[in-house]
Amino acid sequence: MSIRASAATVASIARLMRAVPNLELLELEQDSGFSYACGGQAAKFKDREQAIHRRLAEGAVAAGADTIVTMYHSCHRALAGAEAIYPLKVVNFTDVIAEALGRGGHPDYYRLYKAGGAMDEAVAAARTFLTNNGVRIDEASVQSLTADIFNETGLAGSREAFAQAFTTMVREG
């Protein structure tokens, strides 16, 4: 993605956010040298990407923000665990728009996984989703999924709680 496309995307989403009633938009300094899309080039430098995410969360708190609004799903995945560490909520811009239109309310179970909280609720939701979609997982899948989620850069909750809850789900059938 070119810098021009990134700037245009940022501008478009900012324009949408400004149209949401009762939403104050705060601009935060970001490290745009690695692009605004989490992952990208920064993913090759895990320590730097994690530092970028920490600075973003800490900057949001310092600016008085209560929510980080992400543009890309990769950013949402990477930053969702910030809720376990900082007094922030992390949402994708599409959720903000849906809520403003009266269409919100869909629980973000991924954020629950990453924050390490409400693991029983998250596992129950996952079980229902997996069952309803004909997906079967085994213990090897749980190990792989745990590695995928918790080896991502960004902030995350308890790897052990996640793995244990899903392993229990698999063993219960």
N, C-alpha and C positions, 0 to 999 in steps of 0.2 A: 504494500500500500504506500503510495507516495505521501509526502508530508502535506501536499496540497489537499489530497483526499482526506487525510486525517483532520486537517484544519477545517475543512468544509463539514465533515461529520461532527466535529466538536461544536461548530457554530450552529448547525441544524438542531442538534440535541439541546443546546443551551436555549435556543429560540423556543423549542417545545416546552422546556422546563419553565421558562419565564411566563408561559401562558397558563400554567397551573395556579389556581387561586391559593392564596395563603402559603406559598412556597417562596422562601428567600434563597436565592442562588448565590453562593459564595464561590469566588474564584480562588483556587489554591495553586501555588507554584508546584509545578511538576517537572520531572526529569524527562523532557521530550526527546532527548538524545537517543533514547531507546524506543521511541514511538509511544503513542497513547494506548496502543493495544497491548495488554499484558501478554506475556509470552514473547513473541517476536524475538528480536536480537538479544534482549535482556535475559531470556531464558537460557542462553548459553553461559551466562554469568550469574549463577544462582545467588551468591552472596550479595551481589549488587542489586539484583532484582528484589530480594528480600528487604534490603536497606531502603530501596525506593518505596516499597509498600509500607514499611514502618514509618518513613518520613511523611507519606501521604496521610496515614491514619493519625499520626501525631500532629500534623499540620491542621487537619480537620478539627481535632479536639481543641487545639490552641485558638483556632478561628471561631470557636463557638458553634460549630456544626453538630447536628445530632444524627446526620445521615450522610453516608457516602453513596452517591448515585453513580453506578457503573454504566459504561457504554457497551462493553463487549462481554460476552459470556465468560471468556477466559479471565477477564478482570474480576468478574463476580466470583468465579471459583477461587481465584487467588486471594481475594480480600474478604470473603465471607467469614472466615474465622476471626477477623478483627473484633467481632462482637464479643468474643470470649475474653478479650484483653482490654478493649477501649469502650468508653460509654457512647458507642455508635451503633447505628443500624446500617447494614449494607444492602442496597436494593438495585436492581437493574432499572434503567430509565423506563422500560416498557411497563414495569410494575407501577411506577409513579403515574404514568399516563392512564393505565387501566383503573387505578384507584380513583383518580380525578374524574374519570368517566363513569364511576359507580360500578365498575367491573372487577374491582380488586378482591382481595380476600383469599387468594389461593396460597396455601402455606408453602413456604420455601424449606423443604426438608433437607436440601443440600446444605443450606446454611446451618441447620441443626447439626448435621454431621460434622461440619467444619468447626463449629463453635464448641462441640463436645457436650452440649446439653441436650436434655430431653431425648436421650438416645432410645429409650423404649418407644416413644412416640414416632421417632424417625424410622426405627426398624419395623414397627407395625405398619406404617405407611408404605415402606418399601416392600414388605411382604405382600400387601394388598396389590400394589402396582405390579410387582413381578408375577404374582399369581394371575391377575386379570389379563396379563399380556403373554402368558404362556412361557415365561422365562424361569428356567430352573438354574440354581447355582449350587456349586459344591464348595468344599473347603478350599480347594486350590483357587477357585474363582474369588473367594473372599480375600485370600492373601493377595491376589493380583489387584483386586479392586482397592484394597487398603493401601497398597503401594502406590497405585495411580493417584488416589485422592490425597494421601498424606505426604507424597514425595513432590507434589506440586510446590512451587514457591508460594510465598504468601504466609498468612497467619492461619493456624489451624488448632483445633481442639485435640482431644486425646485419641491418638492412634489406637491405643490398647482398648479403650472403651468401644470404639467402632468395630475393631476386629472381633472382640469378644461377643458383642451383641449380634453381629451377623453370623458368627460361627455357631452360636446358640440357635439362631433361627434355622440354619441349615440342618443342624442335628435334630431339631424338633420336627423337621419335615415340612 
